[in-house]
């Protein structure tokens, strides 16, 4: 079978080249040499008798045969990985290490309770959490540097498996006492606004600007901050406002205040943020990673659900 179809190493390195569109980047991702990666891919092309990539002036483009083989190669790698997980399940208890990539949206309120539950129940598992924004986390998942990540929904799925993690309402956040909380508001009714937004490298920036323009909200001034905790601290000190996912505003009171902030759900129309789970398409989640993911989902839903049903659109 090896002579006909190649080894698992051949398949793994082919998948890396396909997803990275580069022999150099694939070699870096797999801690291999570029010549070694090229040789493994040539082994497959020789065995099949067809080219899997077009190599032209440093550019690597899959052929139709390469596209077809990639889809099947993912099935092979996932099946091999699942077989190993099944055997490991016979060992007693959970141990080892899991590495997770989370955005600041997830780390402010959702992470701590889920992590506390997990480490108490499974003390032999070492949990490493990396905080970052979607572009960096997506690349880490593709490279296999993290078991999974939670990022805003996007369309680029090469090398990834994804599904909806949670849909969470977006909230208008201002300093405590600056306005009345505990009610749904139209952004246009709170204008003119001094608004804190993330910079354009953040995927949410375009969504928020489009929303403001669509509802006709007058924006007097904009300041860009790519630090979530810095944004909250800045808003708490004056007359600036921001728009943040409900996942960041846990511990809501009946007065719509959350630890020093006035918080209002946006309506007419409502604005929501869809977060997705992404994981490498070529492997399955380890039992420990899958269990930690389920705890994160439980906490995220518990934080988000009060805001989802709190108000009805007028």
Secondary structure, DSSP 8 states (H G I E B T S, - for coil): -HHHH--HHHHHHHHHHHHHT-HHHHHHHHT--HHHHHHHHHHHHHHHTS-SEEEETTEEEE-HHHHHHHHHHHHHHHHHHHHHHHHHTTSSS--EEEEEEE-HHHHTTHHHHHHHHHHHH-TTEEEEEEE--HHHHHHHHHHTSSSEEEEE--S--TTEEEEEEEEEEEEEEEETTSS--SS-B-HHHH-SEEEEE--TTSHHHHHHHHHHHHHT--EEEEEE---HHHHHHHHHTSS-EEEEEGGG--S--TTSBSSSEEEEEBTTTT-EEEEEEEEETTS---HHHHHHHHHHHHHHHHHHHHHHTT----
